[in-house]
Amino acid sequence: MKNKDKNSTQAQDPLEKNLAGSSGPSHIQLQNTFGLIINPATEDTLDDVKTAVEKIDNWDENDRAKVNPIVGQAGVQSSSGINTALTQRVTLATDIPLPAGTNVIGQIQISGGEGIGADTSLTLTDADTVYALPSSPPAVPYRLIIYNVSDTDVYVRDTSGTTLGILFPAGGVWTEDMGASEVKYLFCGSAGKIVNYSTKANQ
């Protein structure tokens, strides 16, 4: 067997080539087959990556992603009915915002023409005092829908008076077909209660 020429050298795997003279934290530079330098992450940078990944893995209600849905504000407002700079805003699909203080977008109308929604309201200002509803009834047969939006039961009568009324519970809805110019009479044992109602001409 012939000995290899003493001047010949074995080809070295470029991925194992150590390029000395690098500065900074101790690491090895590798060169790929295209002659490009590969710089593996140092121990310090790997620790930083590990810390970041662990934070993501542990995200919950006590440690959320640190993002700002509202520009210039940290976080968003919690709870309902609170209006601050952290409160997220919405608008209609038509890009038309609701007027200030308005919480009714519109009404629903079902087959037959009966209106559903609070067209107007009546305040039972004084306790045990009868109030006509509607105050100006239509001069044609109509459908009356009353919503007891108060937290107190109300009583309904066909005639004026504050005895023997029909119980109309808090949160209830009263629907009745009325004759032309007919009204209902409401009273309550507590002052300042409000009912909403709508009227729709029968078809």
C-alpha positions in Angstrom: 0.0 0.0 0.0 1.3 3.4 -1.0 1.6 6.1 1.6 -0.2 9.3 0.9 1.9 12.2 -0.1 3.0 14.0 3.0 1.9 17.3 1.5 -1.7 16.1 0.8 -4.4 16.8 3.4 -7.8 15.2 4.1 -10.8 17.3 3.1 -12.3 18.8 6.2 -16.1 18.9 6.7 -16.9 22.6 6.4 -19.5 22.2 9.1 -16.8 21.3 11.5 -14.5 24.1 10.5 -13.7 26.4 13.5 -13.1 30.0 12.5 -11.0 31.4 15.3 -10.7 35.0 16.3 -14.4 35.7 17.0 -15.2 38.3 19.6 -17.9 38.5 22.2 -19.3 35.6 24.2 -17.6 32.2 23.6 -19.1 30.4 20.6 -18.0 28.5 17.5 -18.5 29.9 14.0 -19.4 27.3 11.4 -19.1 27.5 7.6 -21.6 25.7 5.4 -20.8 24.2 2.0 -21.6 27.5 0.3 -19.0 29.3 2.2 -21.5 31.2 4.4 -20.7 31.7 8.1 -23.2 30.2 10.5 -23.3 31.8 14.0 -25.1 29.6 16.5 -26.9 31.3 19.3 -24.9 31.9 22.4 -25.9 30.7 25.8 -27.0 34.2 26.8 -29.3 34.6 23.8 -30.7 31.1 24.3 -31.6 32.0 27.9 -33.5 35.1 26.5 -35.4 32.9 24.1 -36.3 30.4 26.8 -37.6 33.2 29.1 -39.8 34.7 26.3 -41.2 31.3 25.4 -42.0 30.5 29.0 -43.9 33.7 29.4 -46.1 32.9 26.3 -46.7 29.4 27.7 -47.8 30.8 31.0 -50.3 33.5 29.7 -53.5 33.4 31.6 -55.9 36.0 33.2 -53.1 37.1 35.6 -50.3 37.5 33.0 -51.7 38.4 29.5 -50.0 39.4 26.4 -48.7 43.0 26.8 -50.6 44.6 23.9 -52.5 47.8 23.5 -55.8 47.4 21.6 -56.3 51.2 22.1 -53.5 53.4 20.8 -51.7 55.1 23.7 -53.6 53.2 26.4 -52.5 50.2 28.5 -55.3 47.6 28.7 -59.0 48.0 28.3 -61.8 49.0 30.7 -63.5 46.2 32.6 -67.0 46.0 34.0 -70.1 47.3 32.4 -71.5 50.9 32.3 -68.1 52.5 32.8 -66.9 55.0 30.2 -63.2 55.9 30.3 -60.3 56.3 27.9 -59.9 52.5 28.1 -63.4 51.8 26.9 -63.5 50.1 23.5 -65.7 51.8 20.9 -68.0 50.2 18.3 -70.0 51.7 15.4 -72.7 50.5 13.1 -71.7 48.7 9.9 -72.6 51.9 8.0 -69.9 53.8 9.9 -72.7 56.0 11.5 -72.3 56.2 15.3 -75.4 56.2 17.6 -76.4 59.7 18.8 -75.1 60.5 22.3 -77.4 59.0 25.0 -79.2 56.7 22.6 -79.4 53.0 23.3 -82.2 52.1 20.8 -80.9 51.2 17.3 -84.3 50.5 15.8 -87.5 48.5 16.0 -88.4 45.1 14.8 -91.5 44.6 12.7 -93.1 41.2 12.3 -95.7 39.8 9.9 -99.1 41.4 10.3 -97.8 44.9 11.0 -97.6 44.7 14.8 -94.8 47.1 16.0 -92.4 45.8 18.7 -90.3 48.4 20.5 -90.6 51.3 22.9 -92.1 54.2 20.9 -92.7 56.3 24.0 -92.9 56.0 27.8 -95.2 56.9 30.6 -94.0 57.8 34.1 -96.4 56.9 36.9 -95.3 60.0 38.8 -97.4 59.6 42.0 -98.1 56.4 43.9 -101.7 55.0 43.8 -102.7 57.5 41.1 -104.3 56.3 37.9 -102.8 57.3 34.5 -104.4 56.8 31.1 -102.3 55.1 28.4 -101.9 56.2 25.7 -102.6 59.8 26.6 -103.6 60.4 22.9 -105.0 57.1 21.6 -105.4 56.5 17.8 -108.7 57.3 16.3 -108.7 53.9 14.6 -108.6 50.3 16.0 -105.0 49.6 17.0 -102.8 47.2 18.9 -101.3 48.4 22.2 -98.1 46.8 23.6 -97.0 47.9 27.0 -93.6 47.0 28.6 -93.2 47.2 32.3 -89.6 48.2 32.4 -89.7 49.1 36.1 -88.7 47.0 39.1 -92.2 47.1 40.5 -95.6 45.5 39.7 -98.2 47.7 38.1 -101.9 47.3 37.9 -104.0 47.7 34.7 -107.7 48.6 34.5 -110.2 49.2 31.7 -111.8 52.2 33.6 -110.4 54.9 35.8 -109.8 54.0 39.5 -107.2 52.4 41.7 -109.0 49.2 42.8 -109.4 45.8 41.4 -106.7 46.2 38.8 -105.1 43.3 36.9 -101.6 42.6 38.0 -98.9 43.6 35.5 -95.6 42.2 36.8 -92.2 43.9 36.6 -90.5 43.0 33.3 -93.8 41.9 31.8 -95.3 42.6 28.4 -99.0 43.5 27.9 -100.5 43.1 24.4 -104.1 44.0 23.6 -106.1 44.9 20.5 -107.9 48.2 21.3 -110.9 49.9 19.7 -110.7 53.3 18.2 -109.8 55.9 20.9 -109.7 53.3 23.7 -107.2 53.5 26.5 -106.0 51.5 29.5 -105.6 52.8 33.0 -102.4 52.1 35.0 -101.5 52.7 38.7 -98.7 51.6 41.0 -98.1 51.5 44.7 -94.7 53.2 44.3 -94.0 56.6 42.7 -91.8 57.3 39.7 -92.2 54.0 37.9 -91.9 53.9 34.1 -93.6 51.8 31.5 -92.8 51.9 27.8 -95.4 51.3 25.1 -96.0 51.3 21.4 -99.2 51.5 19.2 -99.7 50.0 15.8 -102.8 50.3 13.6 -104.4 46.9 13.1 -104.4 45.7 9.5 
